[in-house]
Amino acid sequence: MALRFIAKDPNTDGANCPTVWVDETRQELVFQGWKVGGDTRLACLTAGPIPDSEEIVRLPMRMVAAIREACDVADRSTVQ
């Protein structure tokens, strides 16, 4: 199954903006956001190095409703 689109950040231009999806097959939430890299305030987020296959992203607080919706979709998924 393809990723299920939930929402884009409503306060951006509609392109290249924070977005939330649900992958019901893999049972994962998928986020597009701004890279955290270089933000020294967030250096304490990790307990060790971040693997090349991972990234920390930022999403604006106005995306909370979309994230909740994605969590609800994931909870209702028939895949267990």
Backbone torsions as a table, in degrees:
resi	resn	phi	psi	omega
1	MET	NA	143.3	177.8
2	ALA	-73.7	165.3	175.0
3	LEU	-62.5	140.4	177.3
4	ARG	-95.5	115.1	179.7
5	PHE	-67.5	133.9	176.6
6	ILE	-107.4	-58.4	-178.1
7	ALA	-169.8	155.6	168.7
8	LYS	-106.2	158.3	176.2
9	ASP	-57.1	119.7	-176.3
10	PRO	-70.8	-13.7	-177.4
11	ASN	-102.2	21.5	177.0
12	THR	-119.9	179.0	-172.9
13	ASP	-76.1	0.3	179.3
14	GLY	91.3	-11.2	176.1
15	ALA	-119.0	150.2	175.1
16	ASN	46.4	44.9	-177.9
17	CYS	-122.0	161.7	178.0
18	PRO	-52.5	135.7	-175.0
19	THR	-142.0	151.0	178.7
20	VAL	-125.8	133.7	174.4
21	TRP	-130.5	164.6	171.3
22	VAL	-123.7	131.9	172.3
23	ASP	-104.6	97.5	-176.5
24	GLU	-70.4	-28.7	179.5
25	THR	-67.6	-46.7	-178.4
26	ARG	-90.3	-4.4	-178.6
27	GLN	56.2	56.2	-178.0
28	GLU	-136.1	147.9	167.6
29	LEU	-93.8	140.2	-178.2
30	VAL	-122.7	128.9	-177.4
31	PHE	-122.5	139.4	166.8
32	GLN	-111.6	130.0	-179.5
33	GLY	-155.4	-169.8	179.7
34	TRP	-86.5	136.0	178.3
35	LYS	-62.9	142.8	179.7
36	VAL	-85.4	-22.7	-173.8
37	GLY	-37.6	133.0	177.6
38	GLY	87.3	-8.1	179.5
39	ASP	-85.5	99.1	-175.4
40	THR	-64.4	-22.9	178.0
41	ARG	-65.0	-24.7	-176.5
42	LEU	-102.7	8.7	-178.6
43	ALA	-60.7	-24.8	-178.3
44	CYS	-79.5	-0.5	-177.5
45	LEU	-67.3	-26.7	-174.2
46	THR	-108.3	149.8	176.3
47	ALA	-94.2	0.3	-179.3
48	GLY	-173.7	-172.6	-179.0
49	PRO	-66.3	148.5	177.3
50	ILE	-88.8	124.1	179.6
51	PRO	-61.4	154.8	178.6
52	ASP	-58.5	-24.4	-178.3
53	SER	-84.9	2.0	-178.3
54	GLU	-127.0	161.6	179.0
55	GLU	-152.3	144.4	171.3
56	ILE	-95.7	131.3	179.5
57	VAL	-122.9	158.3	177.4
58	ARG	-107.8	140.1	172.6
59	LEU	-126.9	141.2	-179.9
60	PRO	-70.8	151.0	-179.4
61	MET	-58.0	-25.4	179.4
62	ARG	-66.7	-8.3	177.8
63	MET	-89.5	1.8	-177.0
64	VAL	-56.0	-43.9	-179.6
65	ALA	-61.3	-40.3	178.6
66	ALA	-66.8	-38.6	178.3
67	ILE	-66.8	-41.2	175.9
68	ARG	-61.2	-42.5	178.3
69	GLU	-61.4	-42.6	178.3
70	ALA	-61.6	-40.6	177.8
71	CYS	-64.6	-40.7	177.2
72	ASP	-61.9	-43.5	177.7
73	VAL	-61.7	-44.0	179.6
74	ALA	-62.6	-40.0	178.9
75	ASP	-64.6	-34.1	-178.8
76	ARG	-84.3	-6.9	-177.5
77	SER	-56.6	139.0	178.7
78	THR	-78.4	-12.7	179.0
79	VAL	-81.5	127.0	178.7
80	GLN	-119.8	NA	NA
